[in-house]
Amino acid sequence: MKALFWRLKVLDYLIFASIITAALWAGFFLYADTKQSPNLIIEAPGGKWIYALSEPRTVTIPGALGATTIRIEDNTAFILDSPCPNKTCIHAAVLKKSGDWNACLPNKVFLHIEGRESEDIIMH
């Protein structure tokens, strides 16, 4: 074992230190932004939209059959109106946490929440 330490040069120690430093920095950048608020992602034939759940708004998204109206309020999102025949998407539960989704399949509008929940957001 002593023979190994005697054979290591200064450059070897610098390489080890560089690897450890790079690993620590990577971990810092990966886990530093844990308070990021979730976003609502909306995908439709006309494009992709991203909105913060923390800002209340009503958006109209063009779909295959017409316009779908989506409401964002109180850190939740839901479909207000859509031109689909059975209105299943309107009666679905509100989206409140990362991973929740809803879709108006006839109108080809898909919405889901991505991102980490903030600790100070109270889910209803």
N, CA, C and O atoms as CSV, one atom per row, in Angstrom:
chain,resi,resn,atom,element,x,y,z
A,1,MET,N,N,0.825,-1.188,0.000
A,1,MET,CA,C,0.000,0.000,0.000
A,1,MET,C,C,0.874,1.258,0.000
A,1,MET,O,O,0.570,2.237,-0.681
A,2,LYS,N,N,1.974,1.214,0.783
A,2,LYS,CA,C,2.859,2.373,0.827
A,2,LYS,C,C,3.497,2.630,-0.534
A,2,LYS,O,O,3.752,3.776,-0.904
A,3,ALA,N,N,3.750,1.568,-1.265
A,3,ALA,CA,C,4.371,1.712,-2.578
A,3,ALA,C,C,3.461,2.500,-3.522
A,3,ALA,O,O,3.953,3.261,-4.355
A,4,LEU,N,N,2.142,2.330,-3.403
A,4,LEU,CA,C,1.202,3.057,-4.241
A,4,LEU,C,C,1.269,4.557,-3.963
A,4,LEU,O,O,1.295,5.357,-4.898
A,5,PHE,N,N,1.297,4.940,-2.705
A,5,PHE,CA,C,1.349,6.362,-2.367
A,5,PHE,C,C,2.656,7.005,-2.802
A,5,PHE,O,O,2.683,8.189,-3.138
A,6,TRP,N,N,3.725,6.247,-2.798
A,6,TRP,CA,C,5.002,6.810,-3.234
A,6,TRP,C,C,5.032,6.992,-4.746
A,6,TRP,O,O,5.768,7.840,-5.252
A,7,ARG,N,N,4.240,6.205,-5.475
A,7,ARG,CA,C,4.250,6.324,-6.922
A,7,ARG,C,C,3.313,7.420,-7.433
A,7,ARG,O,O,3.445,7.833,-8.585
A,8,LEU,N,N,2.385,7.897,-6.630
A,8,LEU,CA,C,1.479,8.961,-7.059
A,8,LEU,C,C,2.238,10.278,-7.157
A,8,LEU,O,O,3.031,10.618,-6.279
A,9,LYS,N,N,1.990,10.999,-8.215
A,9,LYS,CA,C,2.649,12.283,-8.456
A,9,LYS,C,C,1.681,13.414,-8.119
A,9,LYS,O,O,0.510,13.167,-7.831
A,10,VAL,N,N,2.154,14.617,-8.155
A,10,VAL,CA,C,1.351,15.796,-7.863
A,10,VAL,C,C,0.188,15.903,-8.847
A,10,VAL,O,O,-0.921,16.265,-8.452
A,11,LEU,N,N,0.422,15.600,-10.100
A,11,LEU,CA,C,-0.627,15.651,-11.108
A,11,LEU,C,C,-1.746,14.646,-10.799
A,11,LEU,O,O,-2.917,14.936,-11.043
A,12,ASP,N,N,-1.399,13.477,-10.267
A,12,ASP,CA,C,-2.411,12.492,-9.869
A,12,ASP,C,C,-3.328,13.061,-8.789
A,12,ASP,O,O,-4.546,12.895,-8.858
A,13,TYR,N,N,-2.759,13.718,-7.808
A,13,TYR,CA,C,-3.559,14.328,-6.741
A,13,TYR,C,C,-4.456,15.443,-7.301
A,13,TYR,O,O,-5.594,15.600,-6.858
A,14,LEU,N,N,-3.955,16.208,-8.262
A,14,LEU,CA,C,-4.765,17.255,-8.888
A,14,LEU,C,C,-5.939,16.660,-9.672
A,14,LEU,O,O,-7.036,17.217,-9.672
A,15,ILE,N,N,-5.706,15.550,-10.325
A,15,ILE,CA,C,-6.788,14.891,-11.062
A,15,ILE,C,C,-7.849,14.390,-10.088
A,15,ILE,O,O,-9.040,14.592,-10.328
A,16,PHE,N,N,-7.452,13.748,-9.008
A,16,PHE,CA,C,-8.413,13.285,-7.999
A,16,PHE,C,C,-9.202,14.454,-7.422
A,16,PHE,O,O,-10.419,14.365,-7.260
A,17,ALA,N,N,-8.523,15.536,-7.115
A,17,ALA,CA,C,-9.197,16.717,-6.558
A,17,ALA,C,C,-10.176,17.312,-7.569
A,17,ALA,O,O,-11.261,17.760,-7.197
A,18,SER,N,N,-9.797,17.318,-8.831
A,18,SER,CA,C,-10.690,17.841,-9.876
A,18,SER,C,C,-11.951,16.993,-10.012
A,18,SER,O,O,-13.048,17.529,-10.172
A,19,ILE,N,N,-11.799,15.682,-9.949
A,19,ILE,CA,C,-12.954,14.785,-10.050
A,19,ILE,C,C,-13.898,14.986,-8.870
A,19,ILE,O,O,-15.114,15.049,-9.054
A,20,ILE,N,N,-13.363,15.085,-7.687
A,20,ILE,CA,C,-14.197,15.301,-6.500
A,20,ILE,C,C,-14.895,16.656,-6.570
A,20,ILE,O,O,-16.076,16.760,-6.236
A,21,THR,N,N,-14.185,17.686,-6.996
A,21,THR,CA,C,-14.782,19.017,-7.122
A,21,THR,C,C,-15.894,19.021,-8.162
A,21,THR,O,O,-16.954,19.601,-7.927
A,22,ALA,N,N,-15.672,18.392,-9.291
A,22,ALA,CA,C,-16.708,18.331,-10.333
A,22,ALA,C,C,-17.944,17.594,-9.835
A,22,ALA,O,O,-19.064,18.012,-10.127
A,23,ALA,N,N,-17.766,16.514,-9.095
A,23,ALA,CA,C,-18.907,15.767,-8.555
A,23,ALA,C,C,-19.694,16.613,-7.555
A,23,ALA,O,O,-20.925,16.589,-7.555
A,24,LEU,N,N,-18.997,17.352,-6.712
A,24,LEU,CA,C,-19.683,18.214,-5.736
A,24,LEU,C,C,-20.456,19.329,-6.426
A,24,LEU,O,O,-21.590,19.621,-6.045
A,25,TRP,N,N,-19.860,19.957,-7.436
A,25,TRP,CA,C,-20.557,21.020,-8.179
A,25,TRP,C,C,-21.775,20.473,-8.914
A,25,TRP,O,O,-22.827,21.113,-8.931
A,26,ALA,N,N,-21.644,19.299,-9.519
A,26,ALA,CA,C,-22.781,18.697,-10.221
A,26,ALA,C,C,-23.928,18.439,-9.254
A,26,ALA,O,O,-25.084,18.723,-9.567
A,27,GLY,N,N,-23.617,17.909,-8.098
A,27,GLY,CA,C,-24.650,17.681,-7.087
A,27,GLY,C,C,-25.293,18.970,-6.633
A,27,GLY,O,O,-26.505,19.023,-6.428
A,28,PHE,N,N,-24.501,20.003,-6.475
A,28,PHE,CA,C,-25.048,21.298,-6.064
A,28,PHE,C,C,-26.031,21.829,-7.096
A,28,PHE,O,O,-27.118,22.278,-6.732
A,29,PHE,N,N,-25.674,21.789,-8.376
A,29,PHE,CA,C,-26.544,22.326,-9.415
A,29,PHE,C,C,-27.781,21.457,-9.649
A,29,PHE,O,O,-28.828,21.969,-10.047
A,30,LEU,N,N,-27.673,20.174,-9.411
A,30,LEU,CA,C,-28.830,19.303,-9.593
A,30,LEU,C,C,-29.869,19.476,-8.488
A,30,LEU,O,O,-31.069,19.397,-8.747
A,31,TYR,N,N,-29.413,19.711,-7.262
A,31,TYR,CA,C,-30.330,19.736,-6.125
A,31,TYR,C,C,-30.525,21.109,-5.500
A,31,TYR,O,O,-31.225,21.221,-4.493
A,32,ALA,N,N,-29.939,22.143,-6.054
A,32,ALA,CA,C,-30.021,23.473,-5.447
A,32,ALA,C,C,-31.393,24.108,-5.615
A,32,ALA,O,O,-31.833,24.835,-4.725
A,33,ASP,N,N,-32.082,23.860,-6.719
A,33,ASP,CA,C,-33.348,24.530,-7.007
A,33,ASP,C,C,-34.535,23.675,-6.581
A,33,ASP,O,O,-35.368,23.328,-7.418
A,34,THR,N,N,-34.632,23.330,-5.315
A,34,THR,CA,C,-35.707,22.467,-4.834
A,34,THR,C,C,-37.001,23.229,-4.585
A,34,THR,O,O,-38.032,22.600,-4.352
A,35,LYS,N,N,-36.990,24.549,-4.625
A,35,LYS,CA,C,-38.190,25.348,-4.381
A,35,LYS,C,C,-38.876,25.792,-5.676
A,35,LYS,O,O,-39.749,26.659,-5.638
A,36,GLN,N,N,-38.503,25.226,-6.801
A,36,GLN,CA,C,-39.086,25.601,-8.076
A,36,GLN,C,C,-40.582,25.288,-8.073
A,36,GLN,O,O,-40.989,24.171,-7.751
A,37,SER,N,N,-41.386,26.271,-8.428
A,37,SER,CA,C,-42.822,26.033,-8.443
A,37,SER,C,C,-43.195,25.269,-9.709
A,37,SER,O,O,-42.529,25.403,-10.736
A,38,PRO,N,N,-44.252,24.472,-9.639
A,38,PRO,CA,C,-44.644,23.680,-10.801
A,38,PRO,C,C,-45.221,24.537,-11.926
A,38,PRO,O,O,-45.749,25.624,-11.690
A,39,ASN,N,N,-45.111,24.035,-13.134
A,39,ASN,CA,C,-45.633,24.707,-14.321
A,39,ASN,C,C,-46.711,23.852,-14.959
A,39,ASN,O,O,-46.687,22.625,-14.869
A,40,LEU,N,N,-47.661,24.523,-15.609
A,40,LEU,CA,C,-48.662,23.841,-16.410
A,40,LEU,C,C,-48.150,23.800,-17.840
A,40,LEU,O,O,-47.839,24.840,-18.419
A,41,ILE,N,N,-48.061,22.610,-18.413
A,41,ILE,CA,C,-47.620,22.415,-19.785
A,41,ILE,C,C,-48.862,22.045,-20.600
A,41,ILE,O,O,-49.572,21.098,-20.262
A,42,ILE,N,N,-49.117,22.790,-21.662
A,42,ILE,CA,C,-50.264,22.536,-22.533
A,42,ILE,C,C,-49.736,22.223,-23.929
A,42,ILE,O,O,-48.962,22.994,-24.497
A,43,GLU,N,N,-50.161,21.086,-24.474
A,43,GLU,CA,C,-49.752,20.692,-25.812
A,43,GLU,C,C,-51.000,20.497,-26.672
A,43,GLU,O,O,-51.961,19.849,-26.255
A,44,ALA,N,N,-50.971,21.057,-27.858
A,44,ALA,CA,C,-52.087,20.980,-28.801
A,44,ALA,C,C,-51.510,20.977,-30.207
A,44,ALA,O,O,-50.309,21.182,-30.381
A,45,PRO,N,N,-52.347,20.748,-31.212
A,45,PRO,CA,C,-51.831,20.764,-32.589
A,45,PRO,C,C,-51.151,22.082,-32.968
A,45,PRO,O,O,-50.265,22.094,-33.822
A,46,GLY,N,N,-51.556,23.188,-32.342
A,46,GLY,CA,C,-50.987,24.488,-32.674
A,46,GLY,C,C,-49.687,24.815,-31.968
A,46,GLY,O,O,-49.083,25.845,-32.268
A,47,GLY,N,N,-49.226,23.975,-31.035
A,47,GLY,CA,C,-47.973,24.261,-30.344
A,47,GLY,C,C,-47.966,23.783,-28.909
A,47,GLY,O,O,-48.771,22.948,-28.498
A,48,LYS,N,N,-47.014,24.349,-28.146
A,48,LYS,CA,C,-46.824,23.988,-26.745
A,48,LYS,C,C,-46.727,25.273,-25.938
A,48,LYS,O,O,-46.009,26.195,-26.326
A,49,TRP,N,N,-47.446,25.345,-24.810
A,49,TRP,CA,C,-47.452,26.521,-23.943
A,49,TRP,C,C,-47.066,26.101,-22.541
A,49,TRP,O,O,-47.421,25.012,-22.089
A,50,ILE,N,N,-46.329,26.978,-21.844
A,50,ILE,CA,C,-45.917,26.715,-20.470
A,50,ILE,C,C,-46.319,27.914,-19.623
A,50,ILE,O,O,-45.974,29.052,-19.941
A,51,TYR,N,N,-47.056,27.649,-18.533
A,51,TYR,CA,C,-47.513,28.701,-17.632
A,51,TYR,C,C,-47.194,28.315,-16.193
A,51,TYR,O,O,-47.290,27.145,-15.822
A,52,ALA,N,N,-46.818,29.299,-15.385
A,52,ALA,CA,C,-46.592,29.069,-13.964
A,52,ALA,C,C,-47.939,28.903,-13.266
A,52,ALA,O,O,-48.873,29.660,-13.532
A,53,LEU,N,N,-48.044,27.924,-12.383
A,53,LEU,CA,C,-49.285,27.726,-11.638
A,53,LEU,C,C,-49.516,28.820,-10.604
A,53,LEU,O,O,-50.626,28.969,-10.094
A,54,SER,N,N,-48.485,29.576,-10.298
A,54,SER,CA,C,-48.602,30.608,-9.271
A,54,SER,C,C,-49.263,31.893,-9.784
A,54,SER,O,O,-49.609,32.766,-8.988
A,55,GLU,N,N,-49.439,32.016,-11.108
A,55,GLU,CA,C,-50.036,33.229,-11.679
A,55,GLU,C,C,-51.428,32.919,-12.219
A,55,GLU,O,O,-51.551,32.175,-13.191
A,56,PRO,N,N,-52.493,33.478,-11.607
A,56,PRO,CA,C,-53.849,33.212,-12.087
A,56,PRO,C,C,-54.060,33.787,-13.490
A,56,PRO,O,O,-53.640,34.907,-13.781
A,57,ARG,N,N,-54.714,33.006,-14.354
A,57,ARG,CA,C,-55.006,33.454,-15.718
A,57,ARG,C,C,-55.968,32.480,-16.377
A,57,ARG,O,O,-56.132,31.343,-15.934
A,58,THR,N,N,-56.593,32.946,-17.434
A,58,THR,CA,C,-57.429,32.113,-18.278
A,58,THR,C,C,-56.819,32.139,-19.671
A,58,THR,O,O,-56.565,33.209,-20.225
A,59,VAL,N,N,-56.585,30.956,-20.236
A,59,VAL,CA,C,-55.969,30.877,-21.555
A,59,VAL,C,C,-56.890,30.117,-22.510
A,59,VAL,O,O,-57.624,29.215,-22.107
A,60,THR,N,N,-56.833,30.497,-23.760
A,60,THR,CA,C,-57.603,29.833,-24.807
A,60,THR,C,C,-56.626,29.179,-25.766
A,60,THR,O,O,-55.771,29.842,-26.353
A,61,ILE,N,N,-56.763,27.869,-25.917
A,61,ILE,CA,C,-55.840,27.080,-26.733
A,61,ILE,C,C,-56.581,26.550,-27.956
A,61,ILE,O,O,-57.626,25.916,-27.810
A,62,PRO,N,N,-56.062,26.797,-29.157
A,62,PRO,CA,C,-56.715,26.264,-30.358
A,62,PRO,C,C,-56.474,24.755,-30.482
A,62,PRO,O,O,-55.340,24.288,-30.372
A,63,GLY,N,N,-57.542,24.012,-30.708
A,63,GLY,CA,C,-57.446,22.564,-30.876
A,63,GLY,C,C,-57.972,22.135,-32.225
A,63,GLY,O,O,-58.228,22.971,-33.092
A,64,ALA,N,N,-58.136,20.843,-32.407
A,64,ALA,CA,C,-58.588,20.296,-33.683
A,64,ALA,C,C,-60.046,20.649,-33.981
A,64,ALA,O,O,-60.413,20.828,-35.143
A,65,LEU,N,N,-60.886,20.750,-32.934
A,65,LEU,CA,C,-62.306,21.058,-33.110
A,65,LEU,C,C,-62.648,22.525,-32.853
A,65,LEU,O,O,-63.709,22.998,-33.260
A,66,GLY,N,N,-61.766,23.230,-32.192
A,66,GLY,CA,C,-62.020,24.618,-31.814
A,66,GLY,C,C,-61.188,24.992,-30.605
A,66,GLY,O,O,-60.164,24.370,-30.324
A,67,ALA,N,N,-61.638,26.019,-29.889
A,67,ALA,CA,C,-60.854,26.552,-28.762
A,67,ALA,C,C,-61.220,25.862,-27.447
A,67,ALA,O,O,-62.396,25.674,-27.135
A,68,THR,N,N,-60.191,25.490,-26.685
A,68,THR,CA,C,-60.347,24.959,-25.335
A,68,THR,C,C,-59.912,26.043,-24.365
A,68,THR,O,O,-58.830,26.612,-24.514
A,69,THR,N,N,-60.752,26.338,-23.364
A,69,THR,CA,C,-60.451,27.376,-22.383
A,69,THR,C,C,-59.988,26.713,-21.096
A,69,THR,O,O,-60.661,25.836,-20.555
A,70,ILE,N,N,-58.826,27.145,-20.617
A,70,ILE,CA,C,-58.216,26.576,-19.413
A,70,ILE,C,C,-58.029,27.682,-18.391
A,70,ILE,O,O,-57.600,28.784,-18.734
A,71,ARG,N,N,-58.352,27.391,-17.130
A,71,ARG,CA,C,-58.223,28.360,-16.038
A,71,ARG,C,C,-57.134,27.896,-15.078
A,71,ARG,O,O,-57.086,26.732,-14.681
A,72,ILE,N,N,-56.251,28.848,-14.710
A,72,ILE,CA,C,-55.211,28.617,-13.711
A,72,ILE,C,C,-55.517,29.545,-12.552
A,72,ILE,O,O,-55.579,30.762,-12.729
A,73,GLU,N,N,-55.711,28.974,-11.350
A,73,GLU,CA,C,-55.952,29.782,-10.154
A,73,GLU,C,C,-55.658,28.954,-8.910
A,73,GLU,O,O,-55.813,27.733,-8.920
A,74,ASP,N,N,-55.236,29.616,-7.847
A,74,ASP,CA,C,-54.940,28.961,-6.561
A,74,ASP,C,C,-54.006,27.759,-6.722
A,74,ASP,O,O,-54.202,26.727,-6.080
A,75,ASN,N,N,-52.992,27.895,-7.580
A,75,ASN,CA,C,-52.006,26.845,-7.831
A,75,ASN,C,C,-52.637,25.561,-8.360
A,75,ASN,O,O,-52.119,24.468,-8.128
A,76,THR,N,N,-53.760,25.696,-9.075
A,76,THR,CA,C,-54.409,24.565,-9.734
A,76,THR,C,C,-54.747,24.961,-11.167
A,76,THR,O,O,-54.689,26.136,-11.531
A,77,ALA,N,N,-55.101,23.965,-11.970
A,77,ALA,CA,C,-55.520,24.226,-13.349
A,77,ALA,C,C,-56.661,23.278,-13.696
A,77,ALA,O,O,-56.715,22.145,-13.218
A,78,PHE,N,N,-57.573,23.762,-14.537
A,78,PHE,CA,C,-58.693,22.934,-14.976
A,78,PHE,C,C,-59.237,23.472,-16.285
A,78,PHE,O,O,-59.009,24.631,-16.633
A,79,ILE,N,N,-59.962,22.621,-17.015
A,79,ILE,CA,C,-60.557,23.011,-18.289
A,79,ILE,C,C,-61.934,23.600,-18.009
A,79,ILE,O,O,-62.793,22.946,-17.417
A,80,LEU,N,N,-62.132,24.832,-18.438
A,80,LEU,CA,C,-63.421,25.511,-18.269
A,80,LEU,C,C,-64.407,25.142,-19.372
A,80,LEU,O,O,-65.579,24.877,-19.104
A,81,ASP,N,N,-63.926,25.126,-20.607
A,81,ASP,CA,C,-64.819,24.890,-21.739
A,81,ASP,C,C,-64.037,24.271,-22.885
A,81,ASP,O,O,-62.862,24.574,-23.091
A,82,SER,N,N,-64.707,23.400,-23.627
A,82,SER,CA,C,-64.091,22.783,-24.786
A,82,SER,C,C,-65.196,22.370,-25.760
A,82,SER,O,O,-66.308,22.067,-25.328
A,83,PRO,N,N,-64.914,22.351,-27.060
A,83,PRO,CA,C,-65.944,22.032,-28.047
A,83,PRO,C,C,-66.197,20.535,-28.225
A,83,PRO,O,O,-66.917,20.147,-29.145
A,84,CYS,N,N,-65.636,19.702,-27.388
A,84,CYS,CA,C,-65.822,18.257,-27.537
A,84,CYS,C,C,-67.277,17.862,-27.236
A,84,CYS,O,O,-67.968,18.577,-26.510
A,85,PRO,N,N,-67.743,16.742,-27.781
A,85,PRO,CA,C,-69.146,16.376,-27.622
A,85,PRO,C,C,-69.555,15.917,-26.218
A,85,PRO,O,O,-70.662,16.233,-25.782
A,86,ASN,N,N,-68.699,15.181,-25.495
A,86,ASN,CA,C,-69.140,14.630,-24.213
A,86,ASN,C,C,-68.670,15.403,-22.982
A,86,ASN,O,O,-69.136,15.107,-21.882
A,87,LYS,N,N,-67.779,16.369,-23.113
A,87,LYS,CA,C,-67.319,17.257,-22.033
A,87,LYS,C,C,-66.690,16.516,-20.841
A,87,LYS,O,O,-66.735,17.016,-19.717
A,88,THR,N,N,-66.120,15.359,-21.068
A,88,THR,CA,C,-65.460,14.615,-19.992
A,88,THR,C,C,-64.300,15.404,-19.403
A,88,THR,O,O,-64.079,15.370,-18.193
A,89,CYS,N,N,-63.567,16.103,-20.233
A,89,CYS,CA,C,-62.403,16.868,-19.774
A,89,CYS,C,C,-62.811,17.990,-18.817
A,89,CYS,O,O,-62.047,18.335,-17.915
A,90,ILE,N,N,-63.983,18.553,-18.998
A,90,ILE,CA,C,-64.458,19.651,-18.142
A,90,ILE,C,C,-64.814,19.126,-16.751
A,90,ILE,O,O,-64.625,19.827,-15.756
A,91,HIS,N,N,-65.324,17.906,-16.679
A,91,HIS,CA,C,-65.761,17.331,-15.407
A,91,HIS,C,C,-64.644,16.605,-14.661
A,91,HIS,O,O,-64.876,16.090,-13.568
A,92,ALA,N,N,-63.448,16.555,-15.223
A,92,ALA,CA,C,-62.320,15.888,-14.574
A,92,ALA,C,C,-61.842,16.697,-13.369
A,92,ALA,O,O,-62.128,17.890,-13.265
A,93,ALA,N,N,-61.128,16.058,-12.476
A,93,ALA,CA,C,-60.590,16.717,-11.273
A,93,ALA,C,C,-59.575,17.787,-11.654
A,93,ALA,O,O,-58.954,17.722,-12.714
A,94,VAL,N,N,-59.417,18.771,-10.775
A,94,VAL,CA,C,-58.442,19.832,-11.023
A,94,VAL,C,C,-57.030,19.267,-10.907
A,94,VAL,O,O,-56.790,18.300,-10.185
A,95,LEU,N,N,-56.110,19.882,-11.626
A,95,LEU,CA,C,-54.708,19.488,-11.576
A,95,LEU,C,C,-54.029,20.311,-10.499
A,95,LEU,O,O,-54.086,21.541,-10.532
A,96,LYS,N,N,-53.381,19.647,-9.536
A,96,LYS,CA,C,-52.762,20.398,-8.451
A,96,LYS,C,C,-51.322,20.034,-8.152
A,96,LYS,O,O,-50.617,20.835,-7.538
A,97,LYS,N,N,-50.855,18.877,-8.552
A,97,LYS,CA,C,-49.482,18.503,-8.213
A,97,LYS,C,C,-48.762,17.930,-9.423
A,97,LYS,O,O,-49.382,17.546,-10.415
A,98,SER,N,N,-47.464,17.882,-9.320
A,98,SER,CA,C,-46.640,17.384,-10.410
A,98,SER,C,C,-47.070,15.968,-10.788
A,98,SER,O,O,-47.216,15.101,-9.927
A,99,GLY,N,N,-47.269,15.749,-12.073
A,99,GLY,CA,C,-47.709,14.452,-12.561
A,99,GLY,C,C,-49.189,14.404,-12.894
A,99,GLY,O,O,-49.611,13.528,-13.649
A,100,ASP,N,N,-49.993,15.315,-12.356
A,100,ASP,CA,C,-51.418,15.353,-12.695
A,100,ASP,C,C,-51.587,15.763,-14.154
A,100,ASP,O,O,-50.813,16.572,-14.667
A,101,TRP,N,N,-52.601,15.206,-14.826
A,101,TRP,CA,C,-52.839,15.552,-16.221
A,101,TRP,C,C,-54.319,15.465,-16.560
A,101,TRP,O,O,-55.102,14.849,-15.837
A,102,ASN,N,N,-54.682,16.086,-17.659
A,102,ASN,CA,C,-56.030,16.049,-18.205
A,102,ASN,C,C,-55.890,16.211,-19.709
A,102,ASN,O,O,-54.903,16.767,-20.191
A,103,ALA,N,N,-56.868,15.730,-20.440
A,103,ALA,CA,C,-56.802,15.833,-21.894
A,103,ALA,C,C,-58.200,15.930,-22.471
A,103,ALA,O,O,-59.135,15.302,-21.973
A,104,CYS,N,N,-58.334,16.713,-23.514
A,104,CYS,CA,C,-59.537,16.725,-24.336
A,104,CYS,C,C,-59.137,15.983,-25.601
A,104,CYS,O,O,-58.593,16.574,-26.534
A,105,LEU,N,N,-59.411,14.689,-25.626
A,105,LEU,CA,C,-58.943,13.860,-26.739
A,105,LEU,C,C,-59.554,14.241,-28.081
A,105,LEU,O,O,-58.824,14.301,-29.071
A,106,PRO,N,N,-60.880,14.507,-28.165
A,106,PRO,CA,C,-61.402,14.895,-29.476
A,106,PRO,C,C,-60.791,16.196,-30.009
A,106,PRO,O,O,-60.627,16.363,-31.218
A,107,ASN,N,N,-60.458,17.112,-29.098
A,107,ASN,CA,C,-59.882,18.398,-29.506
A,107,ASN,C,C,-58.354,18.362,-29.563
A,107,ASN,O,O,-57.725,19.334,-29.981
A,108,LYS,N,N,-57.759,17.249,-29.145
A,108,LYS,CA,C,-56.307,17.032,-29.162
A,108,LYS,C,C,-55.546,18.063,-28.328
A,108,LYS,O,O,-54.508,18.573,-28.751
A,109,VAL,N,N,-56.078,18.365,-27.131
A,109,VAL,CA,C,-55.421,19.274,-26.191
A,109,VAL,C,C,-55.051,18.466,-24.949
A,109,VAL,O,O,-55.910,17.837,-24.332
A,110,PHE,N,N,-53.770,18.487,-24.588
A,110,PHE,CA,C,-53.258,17.732,-23.445
A,110,PHE,C,C,-52.590,18.700,-22.483
A,110,PHE,O,O,-51.764,19.509,-22.905
A,111,LEU,N,N,-52.930,18.637,-21.189
A,111,LEU,CA,C,-52.278,19.489,-20.202
A,111,LEU,C,C,-51.806,18.649,-19.029
A,111,LEU,O,O,-52.475,17.706,-18.608
A,112,HIS,N,N,-50.637,19.012,-18.510
A,112,HIS,CA,C,-50.082,18.309,-17.353
A,112,HIS,C,C,-49.184,19.248,-16.558
A,112,HIS,O,O,-48.739,20.285,-17.051
A,113,ILE,N,N,-48.933,18.855,-15.322
A,113,ILE,CA,C,-48.110,19.670,-14.428
A,113,ILE,C,C,-46.741,19.013,-14.298
A,113,ILE,O,O,-46.626,17.808,-14.075
A,114,GLU,N,N,-45.709,19.837,-14.443
A,114,GLU,CA,C,-44.328,19.393,-14.260
A,114,GLU,C,C,-43.638,20.326,-13.283
A,114,GLU,O,O,-44.020,21.487,-13.138
A,115,GLY,N,N,-42.626,19.811,-12.619
A,115,GLY,CA,C,-41.853,20.629,-11.683
A,115,GLY,C,C,-42.064,20.147,-10.270
A,115,GLY,O,O,-42.876,19.260,-10.008
A,116,ARG,N,N,-41.321,20.744,-9.370
A,116,ARG,CA,C,-41.401,20.364,-7.959
A,116,ARG,C,C,-42.357,21.280,-7.227
A,116,ARG,O,O,-42.436,22.478,-7.498
A,117,GLU,N,N,-43.076,20.691,-6.296
A,117,GLU,CA,C,-43.976,21.507,-5.477
A,117,GLU,C,C,-43.167,22.270,-4.453
A,117,GLU,O,O,-42.213,21.746,-3.878
A,118,SER,N,N,-43.553,23.507,-4.231
A,118,SER,CA,C,-42.922,24.304,-3.205
A,118,SER,C,C,-43.511,23.925,-1.852
A,118,SER,O,O,-44.679,23.544,-1.770
A,119,GLU,N,N,-42.718,24.025,-0.797
A,119,GLU,CA,C,-43.204,23.661,0.526
A,119,GLU,C,C,-44.278,24.617,1.018
A,119,GLU,O,O,-45.096,24.236,1.855
A,120,ASP,N,N,-44.298,25.852,0.520
A,120,ASP,CA,C,-45.290,26.796,1.011
A,120,ASP,C,C,-46.582,26.805,0.189
A,120,ASP,O,O,-47.482,27.593,0.481
A,121,ILE,N,N,-46.694,25.950,-0.828
A,121,ILE,CA,C,-47.953,25.834,-1.551
A,121,ILE,C,C,-48.845,24.867,-0.802
A,121,ILE,O,O,-48.447,23.734,-0.533
A,122,ILE,N,N,-50.024,25.296,-0.471
A,122,ILE,CA,C,-50.955,24.438,0.256
A,122,ILE,C,C,-51.882,23.781,-0.761
A,122,ILE,O,O,-52.599,24.465,-1.490
A,123,MET,N,N,-51.864,22.462,-0.805
A,123,MET,CA,C,-52.717,21.729,-1.726
A,123,MET,C,C,-54.076,21.521,-1.078
A,123,MET,O,O,-54.165,21.169,0.098
A,124,HIS,N,N,-55.120,21.738,-1.837
A,124,HIS,CA,C,-56.492,21.572,-1.327
A,124,HIS,C,C,-56.973,20.164,-1.518
A,124,HIS,O,O,-58.103,19.843,-1.149
